C-alpha cells in the first residue's frame, strides 16, 4: 500500500501538484471521530472536520498522517484501508 501511495504522490508532482494534505477517517462500530478547530484558530475557527494536515517537505504521506494524528488526537494510525502499517 505504501508503494502505491508514494507512486500516486510522484504522479501528482509530475502533474504540478505542489502541496499535499493527509487526512483520516477514524471509525469504530459505526461511529466516526470528528474534531473541532479551536475558536482561536486563524484558519476556519470552530469548524468540525476529520483529522488532517499538511505534508512537510521530505516527509512521506504515511509519516505525515502519523504525525498529524499524534498532534490532533494523540495516537498514530494502525490500519489504512484495511492494510496494517
GUTI-188412 format. One record per atom (N, C-alpha, C, CB): residue number from 1; residue in three letters; x, y, z. Coordinates in nm, 4 decimals. Glycine has a CB too. Layout:
BEGIN
seq->NUM type->ALA east->X north->Y up->Z
...
***
This chain:
BEGIN
seq->1 type->UNK east->0.0826 north->-0.1195 up->0.0000
seq->1 type->UNK east->0.0000 north->0.0000 up->0.0000
seq->1 type->UNK east->0.0871 north->0.1259 up->0.0000
seq->1 type->UNK east->-0.0940 north->-0.0002 up->0.1213
seq->2 type->UNK east->0.1908 north->0.1287 up->0.0827
seq->2 type->UNK east->0.2769 north->0.2464 up->0.0916
seq->2 type->UNK east->0.3400 north->0.2776 up->-0.0430
seq->2 type->UNK east->0.3857 north->0.2255 up->0.1972
seq->3 type->UNK east->0.3793 north->0.1746 up->-0.1184
seq->3 type->UNK east->0.4395 north->0.1957 up->-0.2503
seq->3 type->UNK east->0.3378 north->0.2618 up->-0.3427
seq->3 type->UNK east->0.4891 north->0.0614 up->-0.3108
seq->4 type->UNK east->0.2135 north->0.2155 up->-0.3427
seq->4 type->UNK east->0.1095 north->0.2740 up->-0.4270
seq->4 type->UNK east->0.0871 north->0.4204 up->-0.3905
seq->4 type->UNK east->-0.0219 north->0.1949 up->-0.4135
seq->5 type->UNK east->0.0805 north->0.4513 up->-0.2625
seq->5 type->UNK east->0.0595 north->0.5889 up->-0.2174
seq->5 type->UNK east->0.1721 north->0.6787 up->-0.2665
seq->5 type->UNK east->0.0496 north->0.5950 up->-0.0639
seq->6 type->UNK east->0.2945 north->0.6344 up->-0.2530
seq->6 type->UNK east->0.4075 north->0.7164 up->-0.2973
seq->6 type->UNK east->0.4124 north->0.7283 up->-0.4498
seq->6 type->UNK east->0.5389 north->0.6574 up->-0.2455
seq->7 type->UNK east->0.3695 north->0.6242 up->-0.5226
seq->7 type->UNK east->0.3616 north->0.6335 up->-0.6685
seq->7 type->UNK east->0.2582 north->0.7378 up->-0.7095
seq->7 type->UNK east->0.3266 north->0.4963 up->-0.7300
seq->8 type->UNK east->0.1451 north->0.7418 up->-0.6391
seq->8 type->UNK east->0.0428 north->0.8427 up->-0.6673
seq->8 type->UNK east->0.0960 north->0.9828 up->-0.6387
seq->8 type->UNK east->-0.0839 north->0.8160 up->-0.5839
seq->9 type->UNK east->0.1734 north->0.9962 up->-0.5308
seq->9 type->UNK east->0.2346 north->1.1254 up->-0.4978
seq->9 type->UNK east->0.3309 north->1.1689 up->-0.6088
seq->9 type->UNK east->0.3091 north->1.1172 up->-0.3621
seq->10 type->UNK east->0.4159 north->1.0770 up->-0.6538
seq->10 type->UNK east->0.5102 north->1.1087 up->-0.7613
seq->10 type->UNK east->0.4363 north->1.1533 up->-0.8873
seq->10 type->UNK east->0.5991 north->0.9870 up->-0.7923
seq->11 type->UNK east->0.3286 north->1.0853 up->-0.9200
seq->11 type->UNK east->0.2498 north->1.1194 up->-1.0376
seq->11 type->UNK east->0.1887 north->1.2589 up->-1.0227
seq->11 type->UNK east->0.1397 north->1.0147 up->-1.0606
seq->12 type->UNK east->0.1363 north->1.2892 up->-0.9049
seq->12 type->UNK east->0.0776 north->1.4212 up->-0.8801
seq->12 type->UNK east->0.1828 north->1.5311 up->-0.8927
seq->12 type->UNK east->0.0131 north->1.4258 up->-0.7406
seq->13 type->UNK east->0.3026 north->1.5057 up->-0.8429
seq->13 type->UNK east->0.4098 north->1.6047 up->-0.8537
seq->13 type->UNK east->0.4463 north->1.6300 up->-0.9998
seq->13 type->UNK east->0.5336 north->1.5583 up->-0.7756
seq->14 type->UNK east->0.4498 north->1.5237 up->-1.0798
seq->14 type->UNK east->0.4776 north->1.5401 up->-1.2223
seq->14 type->UNK east->0.3705 north->1.6248 up->-1.2903
seq->14 type->UNK east->0.4874 north->1.4036 up->-1.2903
seq->15 type->UNK east->0.2480 north->1.6188 up->-1.2355
seq->15 type->UNK east->0.1368 north->1.6971 up->-1.2899
seq->15 type->UNK east->0.1309 north->1.8385 up->-1.2331
seq->15 type->UNK east->0.0060 north->1.6264 up->-1.2625
seq->16 type->UNK east->0.2283 north->1.8739 up->-1.1486
seq->16 type->UNK east->0.2359 north->2.0103 up->-1.0988
seq->16 type->UNK east->0.1779 north->2.0343 up->-0.9600
seq->16 type->UNK east->0.1683 north->2.0979 up->-1.1927
seq->17 type->UNK east->0.1321 north->1.9295 up->-0.8921
seq->17 type->UNK east->0.0804 north->1.9468 up->-0.7563
seq->17 type->UNK east->0.1972 north->1.9802 up->-0.6647
seq->17 type->UNK east->0.0051 north->1.8187 up->-0.7068
seq->18 type->UNK east->0.1847 north->2.0883 up->-0.5890
seq->18 type->UNK east->0.2943 north->2.1345 up->-0.5041
seq->18 type->UNK east->0.2685 north->2.1153 up->-0.3557
seq->18 type->UNK east->0.3211 north->2.2787 up->-0.5308
seq->19 type->UNK east->0.1433 north->2.1056 up->-0.3137
seq->19 type->UNK east->0.1094 north->2.0940 up->-0.1719
seq->19 type->UNK east->0.0260 north->1.9690 up->-0.1503
seq->19 type->UNK east->0.0334 north->2.2195 up->-0.1222
seq->20 type->UNK east->0.0656 north->1.8889 up->-0.0507
seq->20 type->UNK east->-0.0076 north->1.7677 up->-0.0192
seq->20 type->UNK east->-0.0653 north->1.7771 up->0.1215
seq->20 type->UNK east->0.0833 north->1.6443 up->-0.0325
seq->21 type->UNK east->-0.1825 north->1.7188 up->0.1383
seq->21 type->UNK east->-0.2506 north->1.7147 up->0.2673
seq->21 type->UNK east->-0.2942 north->1.5705 up->0.2908
seq->21 type->UNK east->-0.3734 north->1.8137 up->0.2716
seq->22 type->UNK east->-0.2828 north->1.5254 up->0.4153
seq->22 type->UNK east->-0.3298 north->1.3926 up->0.4524
seq->22 type->UNK east->-0.4459 north->1.4074 up->0.5490
seq->22 type->UNK east->-0.2158 north->1.3077 up->0.5151
seq->23 type->UNK east->-0.5305 north->1.3064 up->0.5527
seq->23 type->UNK east->-0.6431 north->1.3063 up->0.6452
seq->23 type->UNK east->-0.6831 north->1.1640 up->0.6756
seq->23 type->UNK east->-0.7622 north->1.3848 up->0.5879
seq->24 type->UNK east->-0.7621 north->1.1485 up->0.7806
seq->24 type->UNK east->-0.8016 north->1.0143 up->0.8226
seq->24 type->UNK east->-0.9491 north->1.0109 up->0.8610
seq->24 type->UNK east->-0.7151 north->0.9671 up->0.9402
seq->25 type->UNK east->-1.0127 north->0.9015 up->0.8269
seq->25 type->UNK east->-1.1458 north->0.8715 up->0.8788
seq->25 type->UNK east->-1.1246 north->0.7653 up->0.9862
seq->25 type->UNK east->-1.2463 north->0.8222 up->0.7642
seq->26 type->UNK east->-1.1411 north->0.8043 up->1.1092
seq->26 type->UNK east->-1.1226 north->0.7128 up->1.2218
seq->26 type->UNK east->-1.2612 north->0.6667 up->1.2638
seq->26 type->UNK east->-1.0451 north->0.7812 up->1.3419
seq->27 type->UNK east->-1.2828 north->0.5350 up->1.2540
seq->27 type->UNK east->-1.4177 north->0.4845 up->1.2810
seq->27 type->UNK east->-1.4127 north->0.3580 up->1.3653
seq->27 type->UNK east->-1.4921 north->0.4572 up->1.1497
seq->28 type->UNK east->-1.5213 north->0.3382 up->1.4366
seq->28 type->UNK east->-1.5365 north->0.2185 up->1.5192
seq->28 type->UNK east->-1.6843 north->0.1971 up->1.5468
seq->28 type->UNK east->-1.4563 north->0.2309 up->1.6524
seq->29 type->UNK east->-1.7300 north->0.0772 up->1.5207
seq->29 type->UNK east->-1.8698 north->0.0402 up->1.5495
seq->29 type->UNK east->-1.9710 north->0.1402 up->1.4952
seq->29 type->UNK east->-1.8895 north->0.0264 up->1.6984
seq->30 type->UNK east->-1.9484 north->0.1879 up->1.3727
seq->30 type->UNK east->-2.0438 north->0.2774 up->1.3088
seq->30 type->UNK east->-2.0308 north->0.4242 up->1.3464
seq->30 type->UNK east->-2.1794 north->0.2329 up->1.3405
seq->31 type->UNK east->-1.9373 north->0.4579 up->1.4336
seq->31 type->UNK east->-1.9146 north->0.5970 up->1.4716
seq->31 type->UNK east->-1.7864 north->0.6479 up->1.4070
seq->31 type->UNK east->-1.9074 north->0.6115 up->1.6254
seq->32 type->UNK east->-1.7837 north->0.7777 up->1.3776
seq->32 type->UNK east->-1.6672 north->0.8406 up->1.3154
seq->32 type->UNK east->-1.6204 north->0.9544 up->1.4057
seq->32 type->UNK east->-1.7006 north->0.8931 up->1.1712
seq->33 type->UNK east->-1.4884 north->0.9643 up->1.4227
seq->33 type->UNK east->-1.4310 north->1.0716 up->1.5024
seq->33 type->UNK east->-1.4255 north->1.1998 up->1.4207
seq->33 type->UNK east->-1.2907 north->1.0333 up->1.5526
seq->34 type->UNK east->-1.4822 north->1.3063 up->1.4749
seq->34 type->UNK east->-1.4767 north->1.4389 up->1.4148
seq->34 type->UNK east->-1.4130 north->1.5305 up->1.5183
seq->34 type->UNK east->-1.6200 north->1.4903 up->1.3711
seq->35 type->UNK east->-1.3171 north->1.6133 up->1.4754
seq->35 type->UNK east->-1.2515 north->1.7069 up->1.5661
seq->35 type->UNK east->-1.3013 north->1.8479 up->1.5357
seq->35 type->UNK east->-1.0961 north->1.6987 up->1.5530
seq->36 type->UNK east->-1.2972 north->1.9336 up->1.6364
seq->36 type->UNK east->-1.3422 north->2.0721 up->1.6223
seq->36 type->UNK east->-1.2229 north->2.1650 up->1.6379
seq->36 type->UNK east->-1.4524 north->2.1063 up->1.7264
seq->37 type->UNK east->-1.2038 north->2.2530 up->1.5404
seq->37 type->UNK east->-1.0954 north->2.3514 up->1.5475
seq->37 type->UNK east->-1.1215 north->2.4479 up->1.6626
seq->37 type->UNK east->-1.0817 north->2.4289 up->1.4133
seq->38 type->UNK east->-1.0140 north->2.4969 up->1.7213
seq->38 type->UNK east->-1.0231 north->2.5970 up->1.8261
seq->38 type->UNK east->-1.0901 north->2.7231 up->1.7720
seq->38 type->UNK east->-0.8835 north->2.6294 up->1.8826
seq->39 type->UNK east->-1.1680 north->2.7887 up->1.8560
seq->39 type->UNK east->-1.2279 north->2.9168 up->1.8182
seq->39 type->UNK east->-1.1205 north->3.0232 up->1.7971
seq->39 type->UNK east->-1.3276 north->2.9630 up->1.9255
seq->40 type->UNK east->-0.9999 north->2.9986 up->1.8510
seq->40 type->UNK east->-0.8889 north->3.0937 up->1.8394
seq->40 type->UNK east->-0.8032 north->3.0689 up->1.7150
seq->40 type->UNK east->-0.8016 north->3.0865 up->1.9635
seq->41 type->UNK east->-0.8337 north->2.9627 up->1.6401
seq->41 type->UNK east->-0.7556 north->2.9288 up->1.5209
seq->41 type->UNK east->-0.7731 north->3.0369 up->1.4146
seq->41 type->UNK east->-0.7979 north->2.7905 up->1.4649
seq->42 type->UNK east->-0.6649 north->3.0720 up->1.3463
seq->42 type->UNK east->-0.6715 north->3.1716 up->1.2393
seq->42 type->UNK east->-0.7427 north->3.1181 up->1.1155
seq->42 type->UNK east->-0.5317 north->3.2175 up->1.2021
seq->43 type->UNK east->-0.7369 north->2.9876 up->1.0947
seq->43 type->UNK east->-0.7943 north->2.9263 up->0.9749
seq->43 type->UNK east->-0.9205 north->2.8500 up->1.0128
seq->43 type->UNK east->-0.6917 north->2.8320 up->0.9059
seq->44 type->UNK east->-1.0338 north->2.8937 up->0.9659
seq->44 type->UNK east->-1.1635 north->2.8290 up->0.9875
seq->44 type->UNK east->-1.1909 north->2.7952 up->1.1348
seq->44 type->UNK east->-1.1711 north->2.7026 up->0.9050
seq->45 type->UNK east->-1.1889 north->2.8941 up->1.2226
seq->45 type->UNK east->-1.2108 north->2.8682 up->1.3648
seq->45 type->UNK east->-1.3467 north->2.8033 up->1.3921
seq->45 type->UNK east->-1.1994 north->2.9978 up->1.4431
seq->46 type->UNK east->-1.3449 north->2.7032 up->1.4804
seq->46 type->UNK east->-1.4683 north->2.6410 up->1.5267
seq->46 type->UNK east->-1.5329 north->2.5389 up->1.4364
seq->46 type->UNK east->-1.5637 north->2.7432 up->1.5519
seq->47 type->UNK east->-1.4746 north->2.5109 up->1.3199
seq->47 type->UNK east->-1.5414 north->2.4139 up->1.2318
seq->47 type->UNK east->-1.5097 north->2.2708 up->1.2750
seq->47 type->UNK east->-1.4985 north->2.4356 up->1.0848
seq->48 type->UNK east->-1.5997 north->2.1809 up->1.2408
seq->48 type->UNK east->-1.5793 north->2.0379 up->1.2635
seq->48 type->UNK east->-1.5152 north->1.9792 up->1.1385
seq->48 type->UNK east->-1.7143 north->1.9651 up->1.2973
seq->49 type->UNK east->-1.4198 north->1.8881 up->1.1592
seq->49 type->UNK east->-1.3502 north->1.8279 up->1.0459
seq->49 type->UNK east->-1.2906 north->1.6934 up->1.0861
seq->49 type->UNK east->-1.2401 north->1.9221 up->0.9934
seq->50 type->UNK east->-1.2435 north->1.6210 up->0.9868
seq->50 type->UNK east->-1.1676 north->1.4987 up->1.0116
seq->50 type->UNK east->-1.0242 north->1.5375 up->1.0447
seq->50 type->UNK east->-1.1728 north->1.4023 up->0.8886
seq->51 type->UNK east->-0.9531 north->1.4563 up->1.1224
seq->51 type->UNK east->-0.8114 north->1.4856 up->1.1492
seq->51 type->UNK east->-0.7342 north->1.4926 up->1.0177
seq->51 type->UNK east->-0.7491 north->1.3781 up->1.2429
seq->52 type->UNK east->-0.6596 north->1.6015 up->0.9989
seq->52 type->UNK east->-0.5874 north->1.6196 up->0.8732
seq->52 type->UNK east->-0.4813 north->1.7271 up->0.8892
seq->52 type->UNK east->-0.6841 north->1.6562 up->0.7589
seq->53 type->UNK east->-0.3949 north->1.7385 up->0.7877
seq->53 type->UNK east->-0.2939 north->1.8435 up->0.7903
seq->53 type->UNK east->-0.1971 north->1.8308 up->0.6748
seq->53 type->UNK east->-0.2183 north->1.8406 up->0.9208
seq->54 type->UNK east->-0.1118 north->1.9299 up->0.6622
seq->54 type->UNK east->-0.0173 north->1.9365 up->0.5526
seq->54 type->UNK east->0.1004 north->1.8427 up->0.5680
seq->54 type->UNK east->0.0321 north->2.0746 up->0.5383
seq->55 type->UNK east->0.1547 north->1.8018 up->0.4545
seq->55 type->UNK east->0.2725 north->1.7163 up->0.4486
seq->55 type->UNK east->0.3947 north->1.8063 up->0.4390
seq->55 type->UNK east->0.2654 north->1.6167 up->0.3277
seq->56 type->UNK east->0.4927 north->1.7838 up->0.5259
seq->56 type->UNK east->0.6136 north->1.8650 up->0.5253
seq->56 type->UNK east->0.7101 north->1.8168 up->0.4160
seq->56 type->UNK east->0.6821 north->1.8605 up->0.6637
seq->57 type->UNK east->0.7974 north->1.9053 up->0.3710
seq->57 type->UNK east->0.8953 north->1.8725 up->0.2673
seq->57 type->UNK east->0.9787 north->1.7524 up->0.3119
seq->57 type->UNK east->0.9870 north->1.9946 up->0.2368
seq->58 type->UNK east->0.9909 north->1.6535 up->0.2240
seq->58 type->UNK east->1.0701 north->1.5346 up->0.2531
seq->58 type->UNK east->1.0000 north->1.4298 up->0.3379
seq->58 type->UNK east->1.1939 north->1.5747 up->0.3208
seq->59 type->UNK east->0.8780 north->1.4548 up->0.3785
seq->59 type->UNK east->0.8024 north->1.3635 up->0.4648
seq->59 type->UNK east->0.7170 north->1.2708 up->0.3787
seq->59 type->UNK east->0.7132 north->1.4426 up->0.5650
seq->60 type->UNK east->0.7145 north->1.1425 up->0.4136
seq->60 type->UNK east->0.6264 north->1.0502 up->0.3412
seq->60 type->UNK east->0.4817 north->1.0786 up->0.3826
seq->60 type->UNK east->0.6648 north->0.9001 up->0.3700
seq->61 type->UNK east->0.3884 north->1.0362 up->0.2991
seq->61 type->UNK east->0.2475 north->1.0578 up->0.3307
seq->61 type->UNK east->0.2067 north->0.9835 up->0.4577
seq->61 type->UNK east->0.1599 north->1.0133 up->0.2137
seq->62 type->UNK east->0.2552 north->0.8611 up->0.4752
seq->62 type->UNK east->0.2184 north->0.7863 up->0.5957
seq->62 type->UNK east->0.2819 north->0.8472 up->0.7204
seq->62 type->UNK east->0.2603 north->0.6396 up->0.5820
seq->63 type->UNK east->0.4046 north->0.8993 up->0.7094
seq->63 type->UNK east->0.4675 north->0.9656 up->0.8240
seq->63 type->UNK east->0.3908 north->1.0927 up->0.8592
seq->63 type->UNK east->0.6160 north->0.9987 up->0.7937
seq->64 type->UNK east->0.3476 north->1.1660 up->0.7572
seq->64 type->UNK east->0.2695 north->1.2879 up->0.7813
seq->64 type->UNK east->0.1373 north->1.2543 up->0.8497
seq->64 type->UNK east->0.2433 north->1.3627 up->0.6489
seq->65 type->UNK east->0.0735 north->1.1464 up->0.8055
seq->65 type->UNK east->-0.0528 north->1.1057 up->0.8675
seq->65 type->UNK east->-0.0312 north->1.0697 up->1.0141
seq->65 type->UNK east->-0.1144 north->0.9865 up->0.7918
seq->66 type->UNK east->0.0719 north->0.9924 up->1.0424
seq->66 type->UNK east->0.1010 north->0.9576 up->1.1817
seq->66 type->UNK east->0.1280 north->1.0825 up->1.2657
seq->66 type->UNK east->0.2213 north->0.8626 up->1.1888
seq->67 type->UNK east->0.2063 north->1.1762 up->1.2124
seq->67 type->UNK east->0.2378 north->1.2993 up->1.2857
seq->67 type->UNK east->0.1115 north->1.3801 up->1.3130
seq->67 type->UNK east->0.3388 north->1.3844 up->1.2071
seq->68 type->UNK east->0.0287 north->1.3962 up->1.2112
seq->68 type->UNK east->-0.0947 north->1.4730 up->1.2288
seq->68 type->UNK east->-0.1885 north->1.4070 up->1.3296
seq->68 type->UNK east->-0.1660 north->1.4894 up->1.0949
seq->69 type->UNK east->-0.1996 north->1.2744 up->1.3235
seq->69 type->UNK east->-0.2851 north->1.2050 up->1.4197
seq->69 type->UNK east->-0.2325 north->1.2216 up->1.5619
seq->69 type->UNK east->-0.2952 north->1.0562 up->1.3844
seq->70 type->UNK east->-0.1007 north->1.2098 up->1.5798
seq->70 type->UNK east->-0.0424 north->1.2321 up->1.7125
seq->70 type->UNK east->-0.0724 north->1.3727 up->1.7617
seq->70 type->UNK east->0.1094 north->1.2087 up->1.7095
seq->71 type->UNK east->-0.0566 north->1.4717 up->1.6755
seq->71 type->UNK east->-0.0807 north->1.6106 up->1.7135
seq->71 type->UNK east->-0.2275 north->1.6361 up->1.7475
seq->71 type->UNK east->-0.0368 north->1.7035 up->1.6016
seq->72 type->UNK east->-0.3176 north->1.5783 up->1.6703
seq->72 type->UNK east->-0.4582 north->1.6138 up->1.6837
seq->72 type->UNK east->-0.5391 north->1.5228 up->1.7747
seq->72 type->UNK east->-0.5202 north->1.6148 up->1.5509
seq->73 type->UNK east->-0.5051 north->1.3920 up->1.7790
seq->73 type->UNK east->-0.5864 north->1.3012 up->1.8597
seq->73 type->UNK east->-0.5054 north->1.2149 up->1.9559
seq->73 type->UNK east->-0.6659 north->1.2126 up->1.7698
seq->74 type->UNK east->-0.3717 north->1.2228 up->1.9492
seq->74 type->UNK east->-0.2893 north->1.1549 up->2.0486
seq->74 type->UNK east->-0.2477 north->1.0130 up->2.0169
seq->74 type->UNK east->-0.3597 north->1.1537 up->2.1739
seq->75 type->UNK east->-0.2733 north->0.9643 up->1.8948
seq->75 type->UNK east->-0.2261 north->0.8304 up->1.8576
seq->75 type->UNK east->-0.1968 north->0.8244 up->1.7094
seq->75 type->UNK east->-0.3296 north->0.7231 up->1.8953
seq->76 type->UNK east->-0.1105 north->0.7290 up->1.6708
seq->76 type->UNK east->-0.0765 north->0.7081 up->1.5298
seq->76 type->UNK east->-0.1749 north->0.6116 up->1.4660
seq->76 type->UNK east->0.0675 north->0.6549 up->1.5154
seq->77 type->UNK east->-0.1702 north->0.6046 up->1.3333
seq->77 type->UNK east->-0.2566 north->0.5110 up->1.2613
seq->77 type->UNK east->-0.2064 north->0.3684 up->1.2811
seq->77 type->UNK east->-0.2622 north->0.5461 up->1.1106
seq->78 type->UNK east->-0.2983 north->0.2753 up->1.2759
seq->78 type->UNK east->-0.2645 north->0.1335 up->1.2841
seq->78 type->UNK east->-0.3057 north->0.0611 up->1.1566
seq->78 type->UNK east->-0.3319 north->0.0690 up->1.4060
seq->79 type->UNK east->-0.4147 north->0.1019 up->1.0978
seq->79 type->UNK east->-0.4678 north->0.0378 up->0.9775
seq->79 type->UNK east->-0.5050 north->0.1472 up->0.8787
seq->79 type->UNK east->-0.5914 north->-0.0532 up->1.0104
seq->80 type->UNK east->-0.4633 north->0.1323 up->0.7548
seq->80 type->UNK east->-0.5055 north->0.2239 up->0.6483
seq->80 type->UNK east->-0.5708 north->0.1394 up->0.5399
seq->80 type->UNK east->-0.3839 north->0.3079 up->0.5908
seq->81 type->UNK east->-0.6969 north->0.1665 up->0.5131
seq->81 type->UNK east->-0.7720 north->0.0932 up->0.4104
seq->81 type->UNK east->-0.7570 north->-0.0575 up->0.4246
seq->81 type->UNK east->-0.7265 north->0.1357 up->0.2722
seq->82 type->UNK east->-0.7599 north->-0.1045 up->0.5472
seq->82 type->UNK east->-0.7531 north->-0.2475 up->0.5710
seq->82 type->UNK east->-0.6143 north->-0.3057 up->0.5764
seq->82 type->UNK east->-0.8279 north->-0.3163 up->0.4681
seq->83 type->UNK east->-0.5113 north->-0.2270 up->0.5456
seq->83 type->UNK east->-0.3724 north->-0.2762 up->0.5495
seq->83 type->UNK east->-0.3074 north->-0.2326 up->0.6792
seq->83 type->UNK east->-0.2906 north->-0.2241 up->0.4276
seq->84 type->UNK east->-0.2437 north->-0.3265 up->0.7459
seq->84 type->UNK east->-0.1701 north->-0.2907 up->0.8672
seq->84 type->UNK east->-0.0442 north->-0.2159 up->0.8289
seq->84 type->UNK east->-0.1355 north->-0.4163 up->0.9509
seq->85 type->UNK east->-0.0106 north->-0.1135 up->0.9045
seq->85 type->UNK east->0.1130 north->-0.0386 up->0.8781
seq->85 type->UNK east->0.2283 north->-0.1051 up->0.9476
seq->85 type->UNK east->0.1008 north->0.1078 up->0.9237
***
